[in-house]
Amino acid sequence: MAKSALYTRTGDSGTTSLVGGTRIKKNSLRLEAYGTIDEFSSFLGCVLSDGECPEEVRGQLHEVQNMLFNLGGYLASEVPEGETPAAWGLSSDDTVRLEGWIDALDEQTPPIKAFVLPGGCMLSAKAHVARSVCRRAERRILDLADEEYVDPALTGYINRLSDYLFILARYFNFLKGVEEIVWRK
């Protein structure tokens, strides 16, 4: 059996297919939303690929990447008129679990009373980049939600993920003994 081609040429005109086959423009709000989720997951892959990433954090980030794939699939699906479908595989327990991870990392990280600038050790800098892409994904999802139904649980989860990545970046600096870079007016 021969492998299928990786290219189809069907997107050459600037459109792509949603789950179910409906074609939309590649610069539509829906595609921007799920495309930015994909980009965000890719940046999490950069954090995961760093040999200094602790094993416990790897497990958490793999769980997040799997959820992001679910959420991308949900966002890549057309919402039938009048329906309010739930985000795929997402429950309130997932957001509560994120909050537990945030609390656990925050307990281990010294308090800070200043704005933190991205940087420090390489792993922290990667987490900050992932956090900023997560924030962009949130903005793209909110743009879509202004036009079409999006499960509000999804935006809550994404918002909490950026909080998680902020404390994760701080935690990485703490583990490496690297001082936070703080904003000075």
MARPALUM-811865 format. One line per field, with one value per residue (C-alpha): residue number from 0; z, y, x. Coordinates in steps of 0.05 Angstrom, whole numbers, always signed. Each point is the difference from the previous one (the first is absolute). Example, Ala and Ser with C-alpha at 12.3 -4.5 7.8 and 13.67 -1.06 7.14 Angstrom:
2
k (0, 1)
z (+156, -13)
y (-90, +69)
x (+246, +27)
This chain:
185
k (0, 1, 2, 3, 4, 5, 6, 7, 8, 9, 10, 11, 12, 13, 14, 15, 16, 17, 18, 19, 20, 21, 22, 23, 24, 25, 26, 27, 28, 29, 30, 31, 32, 33, 34, 35, 36, 37, 38, 39, 40, 41, 42, 43, 44, 45, 46, 47, 48, 49, 50, 51, 52, 53, 54, 55, 56, 57, 58, 59, 60, 61, 62, 63, 64, 65, 66, 67, 68, 69, 70, 71, 72, 73, 74, 75, 76, 77, 78, 79, 80, 81, 82, 83, 84, 85, 86, 87, 88, 89, 90, 91, 92, 93, 94, 95, 96, 97, 98, 99, 100, 101, 102, 103, 104, 105, 106, 107, 108, 109, 110, 111, 112, 113, 114, 115, 116, 117, 118, 119, 120, 121, 122, 123, 124, 125, 126, 127, 128, 129, 130, 131, 132, 133, 134, 135, 136, 137, 138, 139, 140, 141, 142, 143, 144, 145, 146, 147, 148, 149, 150, 151, 152, 153, 154, 155, 156, 157, 158, 159, 160, 161, 162, 163, 164, 165, 166, 167, 168, 169, 170, 171, 172, 173, 174, 175, 176, 177, 178, 179, 180, 181, 182, 183, 184)
z (+0, -21, +48, -17, -19, +56, -45, -30, -35, +24, +42, -55, -11, +73, +29, +45, +25, +68, +34, -41, -66, -1, -34, +32, -13, +33, +32, +31, +74, +10, -33, +37, +65, -11, -38, +60, +46, -45, +3, +76, +4, -43, +49, +57, -41, +5, +76, +0, -45, +50, +38, +63, +3, +63, -10, +40, -44, -63, +21, +11, -66, -38, +32, -22, -71, -5, +24, -50, -56, +24, +3, -68, -28, +35, -29, -69, +0, -25, +52, -26, +6, +68, +32, +59, -2, +56, -14, -14, +61, +44, +68, +60, +32, -52, +21, +73, -13, -32, +61, +44, -43, +6, +75, +9, -42, +34, +69, -21, -33, +41, +0, -44, +4, -69, -72, -28, -68, -44, +5, +49, -16, -69, +25, +34, -64, -40, +50, -7, -76, +7, +50, -49, -57, +48, +12, -75, -8, +54, -39, -65, +35, +29, -70, -25, +61, -19, -66, +16, +60, +37, +64, +56, +37, -56, +13, +75, -12, -48, +48, +57, -45, -8, +76, +5, -50, +37, +66, -38, -29, +70, +27, -53, +19, +73, -14, -37, +53, -51, +26, -32, -46, +27, -34, +22, -19)
y (+0, +67, +59, +56, +68, +50, +54, +3, +68, +13, +59, +35, +48, +23, -45, -61, -51, -2, -65, -24, +29, +72, +44, +66, +54, -12, +68, -9, +12, -75, -19, +54, -29, -72, +17, +40, -59, -43, +52, +3, -76, +4, +49, -47, -52, +46, +0, -76, -10, +35, -53, +43, -6, -39, -66, +22, +61, -43, -41, +63, +31, -65, +1, +72, -15, -56, +47, +53, -51, -12, +74, +11, -54, +33, +68, -31, -24, +41, +15, -14, +58, +3, -52, +10, -60, -12, +2, -70, -36, +62, +1, +46, -52, +17, +74, -20, -46, +59, +42, -55, +0, +76, -1, -55, +38, +66, -31, -20, +66, +61, +57, +60, +70, +26, -11, -57, +8, -62, -32, -30, -71, -29, -44, +59, +41, -56, -3, +75, -6, -56, +44, +59, -46, -28, +71, +11, -64, +26, +65, -38, -45, +61, +32, -63, -1, +71, -29, -72, -45, -24, -40, +49, -56, +2, +73, -12, -59, +40, +59, -46, -30, +67, +7, -69, +18, +64, -36, -57, +50, +28, -71, -17, +61, -20, -71, +26, +53, +55, +67, +26, +59, +53, +62, +66, +63)
x (+0, +29, +1, -49, +29, +8, -28, -69, +3, -72, +24, +38, -58, +1, -53, +1, -50, -33, -16, -59, +26, -26, +52, +20, +52, +67, -2, -70, -10, -12, +65, +38, -27, +18, +64, +25, -18, +45, +55, -6, +6, +63, +31, -17, +39, +60, -6, -8, +60, +46, +39, -5, -76, -19, -36, -61, -8, +8, -60, -41, +21, -16, -69, -9, +23, -50, -55, +22, -8, -71, -14, +30, -47, -59, +18, +10, -72, -57, -53, -70, -48, -33, +46, +48, +47, +49, +74, +27, +27, +0, -34, +4, +46, +53, +1, +0, +60, +37, -15, +29, +64, +3, -8, +53, +51, -17, +11, +71, +18, +20, -50, +14, -29, +20, -17, +42, +33, +7, +68, +47, +20, -14, -57, -33, +6, -33, -57, -10, -3, -52, -39, -2, -24, -52, -25, -4, -40, -47, -10, -13, -51, -35, -2, -35, -46, -23, -26, -19, -13, +62, -6, +18, +37, +52, +17, +5, +47, +44, +2, +22, +54, +33, +1, +31, +54, +17, +12, +34, +50, +13, +7, +52, +42, -7, +24, +61, +15, -10, -27, -63, +8, -47, -26, +30, -36)
